Amino acid sequence: MKKHKLISIVPLALCILLTAGIYTAKGVPKKIKVQIHTVKGAGITEADVNDWIDKTNEIDKPQVKFIVDSNHVYVPNSPYDVNKNDLCRINIWGVHRNPWAVSHPNLVDPNVSAQWGRVIMLVPGDGNDVYIRIPPFHTN
């Protein structure tokens, strides 16, 4: 029987334990709270955002489940207000044009959806291929 040095077995055992823990955790989705903000007349409704979240949940299952727990509807032409975002949630804005294009004209196309940390801007006709990258933050 071949003898193994303890130093070579310990990393293998740790790797197996860590991998087992990861796969056990995959059976229970991480719940991420979502706050929806829609501007009336922007071309994206609350129902559109909910459909998009359902599609995203299908892609991410069983690792992540996005749960809408707050909806806000604003009057037409309401400006994006960073102070309305909840720092403990993903904030999805349904807007006519990406407002970040005003402050970052060389970086952001106003007709393209984008994510900046915990905030997502969805513009009409561009939400089908948007994918949420989960930013690190505490969720309960």
N, C-alpha and C positions, 0 to 999 in steps of 0.2 A: 504494500500500500504506500502510495506517495504521501510524504508529509508536507503539509502546507505551513508556511510561516503565518503566524497570527496576524502580522501586519498586512498580509495580502487578503486575508479572509474578512477582516473588519470592514473595509470599504465595500466589499461585495454585499455583506449582510446589511449594512446601512442603506445601500442602494435598493435592495429588495424591500426593506421596511418602508422607505420613502415612497417607492413606486406603489406598493400596496396601499399606502395611505392616500395617495393621489387618486388611484382608481376607485377606492371606497368612497372618497369625497365626490367623485364624478356622478355617483348615483343620486346625490342630493343637489339640486340646482341652487346656485347662489342667487338670492333674490335682490334685485336692484330696483329701487323706487324711482319712478319717473314722474316728472311734472310736465304737463303739456301746456303750451302757450300758443294760441292761434289768433291771428289777426283776421277779422271778418273781411271777406272779399279778396283775400290774398291768393286764392286758388288752392289752398290746402285747408281741409276741414279737420275737426277733431276726429271724425270717423276715418279719414285718410291716415292720420297719424296712428290711430289704434290698429288699423289694418296692417300698417307697416311694422308696428311693434309685434303683432301676431306672427308675421312672416319672419321677423328677426328671432323671435322665441323658437320658431321651428328650426331655424338654422343652428342656434346655439344649444338646443336641448341636448343632454340634460344638464349642461354646465351652468347656464345662466337663465334666469327667468325675469323679464322686465315686468314690473307691476305698476300700472298707472294708479296713482293715489291722489292726484290733484290736477284739475283742469282750469285753465283761465282763458277766457275769450275776450279779446279787445276790439274796440271800435275800429272801423276801416282807417287805414293810414296811421295807426298807432306806431310810434317809434319803438325800436328795440330798447329795453331798459335793463341793463345788467343787474340793477338792484332788485329786480323781480325774480331773479334766479335763486333757487334754493341750493345751497352748497352741499347739502346731504343727498341730493338727488341728481339724476340725469335730467337736464332741462331741454325739452324739444320744442323748438319754435317753428310754427308753420307760417312762413312769411312770403310776400310777393317777390322780394329780391333780397339777397344776402346782405344785411346791413354792414357786415364787416368790410365790404368793398369800399365803403366811404372812408374809413380810417386806414385801410390797407389796400389802396387801389392797384398797386403793382403785384400784390400777392393773392388777392381774392377776386374771383369772377362773381359778379352779383347774381348770375343765373345758375350757379352751381351750389349744391348743398355742401355743407362743411361741418366739421366738428372741431371744437377747440376745448380740450379738457372735458368738462361735464356738460357743455352746452353744444347742442346740435341745431343747425339752421337747415330746415327743409324748404326748398323752393319748388314751385309747381313743375311737374314733369321730370323731376330729377331724383325722386325718392326711392325708385325701384332698386337701384344698385348701391344704396348707402348702407354701410355696415358700421355698427357702433364698436369702437375700441374702448374697452372698459378701462377708465382711468383708476388709479389706485385711490380709494377713499373708504372710509368706514361706513358700513351699511348695517342697519339693524332692522 
